[in-house]
Amino acid sequence: MNTQIDSTIIDRKHGSNVLPETEISKATETIKPSKGSFSRRSFLGKSLAAGAVTMGAGLLANALAAKEGNGKGSPGLTRGDADILRFLAAAEIIETDLWQQYNELAGIQDSEVPGGTGNPAYTNAVKVLDGDMDQYIHDNTDDEISHFTFINAYLASKGADPVNLDQFRTLPSSQATGAQQIGRLTNLMQLTVDTSFWTRYRSDSLNPDFGDTLPQAIPGLAAGQFPAIPRNDGDLAPADHLQAIANTAGFHFAFIEQGGTSLYASLAQRVTHDEALRILLSIGPTEAMHFQTWHDKAGNAPALTDPTNGLVFPDLNSPPFGGEEFQTNLIMPEPTIFLNRAFPIVSIVRPTETDGAAMGAVNALTADGLFIGQSQAFFTLLNQLAQAADHARHGGRGR
């Protein structure tokens, strides 16, 4: 994020919802990094700062409603709009943290996504899923950085509080060669990965919006706790153990991005402000692009059994797998039921039920094991952010 709000955040030449120059200056000062903080290109190497304004665990209870109006006669953000954007900023900060860990070990290290030096053995194991995985991991990471820095800057430009989770960067890093030794928000070393997205997007008769439960593609991943990155250099052998870690990462990539795809579609239904809605409708489809990429690559994970823990990755194209529910090249969303079982089936994102969507996302990430080791204060803040987003109402102020 630049230290000034530029045309990528506010175009002062176009549209009626433009801040006057004095307000741009005020917003710029609000989000200007403090000494030792970050620019968008350099912040990751300097502690992965999430914003310039500290947001404590009690912020939601004490936050003022976002300013109404912007000096040009057009309506401003409602409190509910700001609450939704804050939750999405927090979600994107969390995503950035986990993707940065993947990039340090298996992505491309450069000035766009600095930090880490790479781990050749793990990188090669991940590349078994696709030869371009390092570039894809890098680009996904860069996208998530851009999402949260933009949303935070937009909130600040409207006089609303941005989100900062720096105080919760307390979890340990991987000790494997290539990883930075800094505090993390997320834990990628004890994951329980929900792979029901695989069958969900292949079913023509089941939809979680109707309360339907879909089977797991990799049942073992949903039944234990497994590393998706090497915990230390001891995890680099034997070969099938390292490949199982890479396979776990491949399915975890898709799990994370399908969640983001649904989250933006679900929360967009609660937004009032036209520009806030535009933000959700513009960022959400990029999450879907990410998901389809990872959905495709996960299908290339080789069948194997991890000799250290018994985790099984089956051949999804062979009995008892295969068929429409498991065939690995069926990555387009199969038409399924939507709104009412009486309607014809239709190809859609699922789930998109808006009630409880934010808390559903928090619960899913928690069940994933991402927050193992986090403090109670972290969970308190995250729950407050989610509850505030879920209480927002389209056409009203929320709560």
C-alpha positions in Angstrom: 0.0 0.0 0.0 1.4 3.4 -1.0 1.7 6.0 1.7 -0.7 8.1 -0.3 -4.1 7.3 -1.7 -3.7 7.2 -5.4 -5.9 6.6 -8.4 -6.2 2.8 -7.7 -8.1 3.7 -4.5 -9.9 6.9 -5.3 -10.2 8.4 -8.7 -10.8 12.1 -8.1 -11.7 12.7 -11.8 -14.6 10.2 -12.1 -17.9 9.5 -10.4 -20.0 11.3 -7.9 -18.7 9.5 -4.9 -15.4 11.3 -4.8 -13.7 12.8 -1.7 -12.8 16.4 -1.8 -9.0 17.1 -1.7 -9.1 18.0 2.0 -10.8 14.7 2.9 -8.3 12.8 0.8 -5.5 14.4 2.7 -7.2 13.5 6.0 -7.7 9.9 4.9 -4.1 9.7 3.7 -2.9 10.8 7.1 -5.1 8.2 8.8 -3.6 5.3 6.9 -0.1 6.6 6.5 2.3 4.0 7.9 4.0 4.7 11.2 7.8 4.6 11.4 9.1 1.2 10.7 5.9 0.1 9.0 5.3 -0.9 5.4 4.7 -0.1 1.8 2.7 -2.7 -0.2 5.9 -4.0 -1.8 8.0 -4.2 1.4 5.7 -4.8 4.3 5.9 -8.6 4.3 9.6 -8.6 5.0 9.1 -6.2 8.0 6.6 -8.2 10.1 3.7 -8.6 7.7 2.0 -5.4 9.0 -1.7 -5.4 8.3 -2.5 -1.7 8.5 -1.5 1.5 10.1 -4.1 1.7 12.8 -4.1 -0.7 15.7 -7.4 -2.4 16.3 -7.7 -4.0 19.7 -10.0 -6.8 20.7 -12.7 -4.4 22.0 -12.8 -2.3 18.8 -16.2 -3.6 17.7 -17.9 -2.6 20.9 -16.5 0.9 20.9 -16.3 1.7 17.2 -18.3 4.7 16.0 -20.6 4.4 13.0 -18.8 5.2 9.7 -19.2 8.8 8.6 -22.3 9.5 6.5 -21.8 11.5 3.4 -18.6 12.5 1.7 -19.0 16.2 0.9 -20.4 15.6 -2.6 -24.0 14.8 -1.8 -23.9 11.0 -2.2 -24.6 8.7 0.7 -21.7 7.3 2.7 -21.1 3.9 4.1 -23.6 2.6 6.6 -22.3 1.0 9.8 -23.3 -2.3 8.3 -21.3 -1.7 5.1 -18.2 -0.8 7.1 -18.7 -3.9 9.3 -18.8 -6.1 6.3 -15.7 -4.5 4.7 -13.8 -4.8 8.1 -14.6 -8.5 8.3 -13.4 -9.0 4.7 -10.2 -7.0 5.4 -9.6 -9.3 8.4 -10.2 -12.4 6.3 -7.8 -11.1 3.6 -5.1 -10.4 6.2 -5.5 -14.0 7.4 -5.3 -15.3 3.8 -2.2 -13.2 3.2 -0.5 -14.6 6.2 -1.0 -18.2 5.1 -0.2 -17.6 1.5 3.0 -15.8 2.4 4.1 -18.9 4.3 3.4 -21.0 1.2 5.2 -18.5 -1.0 8.3 -18.5 1.3 8.8 -22.2 0.8 7.3 -23.0 -2.6 6.7 -19.8 -4.4 8.7 -17.1 -6.2 10.6 -14.7 -3.9 10.8 -11.2 -5.4 10.1 -7.6 -4.6 6.3 -8.1 -5.1 6.1 -10.8 -2.4 9.3 -10.5 -0.3 10.3 -12.8 2.5 11.7 -16.2 2.6 14.3 -17.9 0.4 12.5 -20.9 -0.9 12.8 -24.6 -0.2 13.9 -26.5 -3.3 12.7 -30.0 -2.1 9.3 -28.8 -1.1 9.0 -26.6 -4.2 9.7 -29.6 -6.4 7.1 -31.7 -4.5 4.5 -29.0 -5.0 5.4 -28.8 -8.7 4.4 -32.4 -9.1 0.8 -31.0 -9.1 1.8 -28.5 -11.9 5.1 -27.1 -13.2 3.9 -23.6 -12.7 2.8 -23.9 -9.1 5.5 -21.5 -7.8 4.2 -18.8 -10.1 0.6 -19.5 -9.1 1.4 -19.4 -5.4 3.2 -16.1 -5.8 0.4 -14.5 -7.8 -2.3 -15.7 -5.4 -0.2 -14.2 -2.5 0.2 -10.9 -4.3 -3.6 -10.8 -5.0 -4.5 -11.3 -1.3 -2.0 -8.5 -0.3 -3.8 -6.2 -2.7 -7.2 -7.1 -1.4 -6.6 -6.2 2.2 -4.5 -3.1 1.6 -7.2 -1.8 -0.8 -10.1 -2.5 1.6 -8.3 -1.0 4.5 -7.4 2.1 2.5 -11.0 2.4 1.3 -12.3 2.2 4.9 -9.9 4.9 6.0 -10.9 7.1 3.1 -14.5 6.9 4.3 -13.6 7.7 7.9 -14.1 4.1 9.1 -11.6 2.1 11.1 -9.3 -0.2 9.1 -8.2 -3.6 10.5 -4.9 -4.5 12.0 -4.1 -8.0 13.4 -0.4 -7.4 14.1 -0.7 -8.0 17.8 -1.8 -11.6 17.1 1.3 -12.5 15.1 2.5 -14.9 17.8 2.4 -18.4 16.2 5.7 -20.0 15.3 7.1 -20.3 11.8 8.2 -23.4 10.1 11.8 -24.3 10.9 12.5 -25.6 7.5 15.1 -24.0 5.2 13.6 -21.1 3.4 11.0 -19.9 6.0 11.3 -16.5 7.7 11.5 -16.7 11.5 8.7 -14.3 12.3 5.4 -14.4 14.2 2.5 -15.8 12.2 -1.3 -15.4 12.4 -2.0 -18.9 11.0 -0.7 -22.4 11.6 -0.1 -24.5 8.5 1.4 -27.4 10.4 -1.7 -29.0 12.0 -4.4 -28.8 9.3 -7.7 -30.7 9.1 -8.6 -30.0 5.5 -12.3 -30.2 4.5 -12.2 -31.6 0.9 -16.0 -31.8 0.5 -15.7 -28.9 -2.0 -14.6 -31.6 -4.4 -17.9 -33.5 -4.4 -20.0 -30.3 -3.7 -19.1 -28.9 -7.1 -19.7 -32.2 -8.9 -23.1 -33.0 -7.4 -26.3 -32.2 -9.4 -28.6 -32.9 -6.5 -26.9 -31.6 -3.3 -26.2 -28.1 -2.1 -25.0 -27.1 1.4 -27.5 -24.2 1.2 -30.2 -26.8 1.7 -28.4 -28.4 4.6 -26.9 -31.2 2.5 -23.7 -32.9 3.5 -21.2 -33.8 0.8 -18.6 -36.6 1.1 -14.9 -35.9 1.4 -12.6 -36.5 -1.5 -9.7 -37.2 0.9 -11.4 -38.6 4.0 -8.1 -38.9 5.9 -7.4 -35.1 5.6 -10.7 -34.3 7.3 -10.0 -36.8 10.2 -6.6 -35.8 11.5 -4.0 -33.0 11.8 -1.4 -32.9 9.1 1.3 -30.4 7.9 0.8 -28.6 4.6 4.4 -27.1 4.8 7.5 -28.9 6.1 7.8 -28.3 9.8 11.5 -28.6 9.7 14.1 -30.1 7.3 13.3 -33.5 8.8 10.0 -33.4 6.9 11.9 -33.4 3.6 12.2 -37.2 3.7 11.2 -39.8 2.9 9.9 -38.8 -0.5 6.3 -40.0 0.0 6.1 -38.1 3.3 7.2 -34.8 1.6 4.8 -35.5 -1.3 1.9 -36.0 1.1 2.7 -32.6 2.6 2.7 -31.1 -0.9 -0.6 -32.9 -1.7 -2.1 -31.6 1.5 -1.1 -28.1 0.5 -2.7 -28.6 -2.9 -6.1 -29.5 -1.5 -5.8 -26.8 1.2 -5.2 -24.1 -1.5 -8.6 -25.0 -3.1 -10.3 -25.2 0.3 -9.3 -21.7 1.2 -10.2 -20.1 -2.1 -13.6 -21.8 -2.5 -14.4 -20.4 0.9 -13.5 -16.9 -0.3 -15.6 -17.4 -3.4 -18.7 -18.1 -1.3 -18.0 -15.5 1.3 -18.0 -12.5 -1.1 -21.2 -13.8 -2.8 -22.9 -14.3 0.5 -22.0 -10.9 2.0 -22.7 -8.9 -1.1 -26.4 -9.6 -0.4 -26.1 -7.5 2.7 -24.3 -4.4 1.3 -26.2 -1.1 0.9 -23.6 1.3 -0.4 -23.2 1.0 -4.2 -19.5 1.4 -4.1 -19.0 -1.1 -1.3 -21.1 -3.5 -3.4 -18.9 -2.9 -6.4 -15.9 -3.8 -4.3 -17.4 -7.1 -3.2 -18.5 -7.9 -6.8 -15.1 -7.0 -8.1 -12.9 -8.9 -5.6 -15.2 -11.9 -5.2 -14.7 -13.2 -8.8 -10.9 -13.2 -8.4 -11.4 -15.6 -5.5 -13.3 -17.8 -7.9 -10.5 -17.6 -10.4 -8.1 -18.8 -7.7 -10.4 -21.6 -6.7 -10.7 -23.0 -10.2 -7.0 -23.0 -10.6 -6.4 -24.9 -7.4 -9.3 -27.2 -8.0 -7.7 -28.2 -11.2 -4.2 -28.6 -9.7 -5.4 -30.7 -6.7 -6.5 -33.3 -9.2 -2.9 -34.0 -10.1 -1.9 -35.0 -6.6 -0.4 -38.5 -6.9 -2.0 -41.4 -5.1 0.2 -42.4 -2.1 0.2 -43.3 1.5 2.4 -41.2 3.9 4.7 -43.8 5.5 5.0 -41.6 8.7 1.3 -41.2 9.6 -0.8 -43.4 7.3 -2.5 -40.5 5.5 -3.9 -41.9 2.2 -4.3 -39.9 -1.0 -6.4 -42.2 -3.3 -6.5 -42.3 -7.0 -9.7 -40.2 -7.5 -10.2 -41.6 -11.0 -10.2 -45.3 -9.9 -12.9 -47.4 -8.1 -14.4 -46.9 -5.6 -13.8 -43.3 -6.7 -14.1 -41.9 -10.2 -17.4 -41.1 -11.9 -19.1 -37.7 -11.8 -18.4 -37.1 -8.1 -14.6 -37.7 -8.2 -13.3 -37.6 -11.8 -10.4 -35.1 -11.6 -10.9 -33.2 -14.9 -14.5 -32.3 -14.0 -13.7 -28.9 -12.6 -16.5 -26.8 -14.0 -19.4 -26.3 -11.4 -21.9 -29.0 -12.1 -25.5 -27.6 -12.3 -27.3 -28.3 -9.0 -30.4 -27.3 -7.0 -30.7 -23.6 -6.1 -33.3 -21.5 -4.1 -36.0 -24.2 -4.4 -35.8 -27.9 -5.3 -38.7 -27.4 -7.8 -36.6 -25.1 -10.0 -34.4 -26.6 -12.8 -30.8 -27.2 -11.7 -28.3 -24.5 -12.5 -24.5 -24.1 -12.4 -23.7 -21.8 -9.4 -21.3 -20.9 -6.6 -22.3 -22.8 -3.5 -23.0 -22.1 -0.7 -24.3 -18.5 -1.0 -26.7 -18.4 1.9 -26.2 -15.0 3.5 -27.5 -15.7 7.0 -24.5 -16.5 9.3 -22.1 -16.4 6.4 -19.3 -14.6 8.2 -19.5 -16.8 11.3 -19.6 -19.8 9.0 -16.3 -18.7 7.5 -14.7 -18.2 10.9 -16.0 -21.6 12.0 -14.6 -23.3 8.9 -11.2 -21.7 9.2 -11.1 -22.6 12.9 -12.0 -26.3 12.2 -9.3 -26.3 9.5 -6.7 -25.9 12.3 -5.4 -22.5 11.0 -5.7 -20.9 14.4 -4.3 -23.7 16.6 -2.2 -21.8 19.3 -4.0 -18.5 18.9 -5.0 -16.4 21.9 -8.5 -16.0 23.3 -8.3 -12.3 22.4 -7.8 -13.2 18.8 -10.9 -15.4 18.7 -12.9 -12.7 20.6 -12.0 -10.1 18.0 -12.6 -12.4 15.0 -16.0 -13.4 16.4 -16.9 -9.8 17.0 -15.9 -8.9 13.4 -18.0 -11.8 12.0 -21.0 -11.1 14.2 -21.0 -7.4 13.1 -20.8 -8.4 9.4 -23.6 -10.9 9.9 -25.8 -8.4 11.6 -25.6 -5.9 8.7 -28.8 -5.7 6.8 -29.2 -4.6 3.1 -31.0 -1.3 3.0 -30.4 -0.5 6.6 -27.8 0.4 9.2 -27.5 -3.0 10.7 -28.1 -4.0 14.3 
